[in-house]
């Protein structure tokens, strides 16, 4: 389940999801995109949260896995952003841009995941 290959895929998925999130924040709110993309802290949190994809897709690789992954990868980073990191944006904004992260991270992982 937690093979080196899957861990590398999670890292790539988390980083690509974070880049997509940064672009979404730029498009919606006009924030500078490069500081968001180059933030190692954002990437670290994204990769740690994306680790949930491994057990989610190891148990089931159907629509239920997609739904659970999208919900978990949207809600958990949103809670962290507002409650831990003090983001001053409204919940709807934070949830919507984190849904972009969730979608891209899940997509990258789902097409590359290898059951062991």
N, C-alpha and C positions, 0 to 999 in steps of 0.2 A: 504494500500500500504506500508507505512512505519511502519509495525508492529514490535514488539519486535523480533519475530521469524526471519523476513527478515533482520533486522539489525544485528542479531547474525550471520546469514548466510553470510551476506556481510563481516563482520569482519573475519570470518573463511576463506572465499574465498580470501579476500585480503591478508591475512597472508600466506595461502598456495601458492597463486600466487607469492608472494614475495620470498618464500623459493625456488620455482621452478626457479624463475629468478636468485637467488643467485647461484644455482647449474649450471644453464646455463652459467653465467658469469665465474664460476670456470672452467667449461669444455672448454669454448671457449678461455678465456683469462688467465686462470691459477691463478686468484685472490683467496685469502684466502676466503673460503666459510663461516666459522663461524662468522667473524666480519660482514659480509653482512647479515647473518641470524639473528644475535642478535641486529641489528640496529633498535631501536624503531622508529627512524625518518622515515626509509624506510617503516616500517609497517604502521605508521600513514598515510603517503602519499598514500600508496596502499589502505588502507581501505577507506580513503576519496574519492579517485578516483573511487573505486569499488561501492560507493553509487549510482553512475550513473546506475548501473545494475537494481536497483529497478524500476525506472520509465521506463527504456527501456523495461524490460520484463513485466511490468504491462500493457503497451500499446499494445504490441504484443509479442507473444511467438512463433514466427516462424523463418525462416531463416533470415529474415530482422533484427530481434532483435539480432541474433547471429552476423551478419555482423557489425551492428552498435556498438555493445558492443566490438567486437574485434578491430575495428578501434579506438573507443574512448579510450579504455584501453591500446592501444599501443601508440597512438599519444600524449595524454595528459601527461602521465608520461615521455615520451621522451622529450617533450618540456620543462617540469619542470627540468628534469635532466640536459639538456644542457644550457637552458637559465636562470634558476634560481639557480640551484645548481652547475653549472660550470663544469659538466662532460667533461673530455678532450678526450673522445672517439669519433670516427667518427659516423656520423648520422646513417649509415647502421648498425653498431654494436649496438648502443643504441636502435634503432627501433627493431632489431631482438631479443634482449634479453627481451625487454619489450613486444614483441609479445608472448613470453613464459608466462610471468606474465598474460597477457590478456587472453590467452587460458585457463590456469588453473583456474583463478579466475572466468571466464565466465562459464566454465564447472561445477565447484563446485556449483555456484549460480544457474545455469539453471536446474540442476537435483534436487535441493532442494527448489526452489522458490515456494511459495504458494500464489496464487492470493487471494486477500481479497475482 
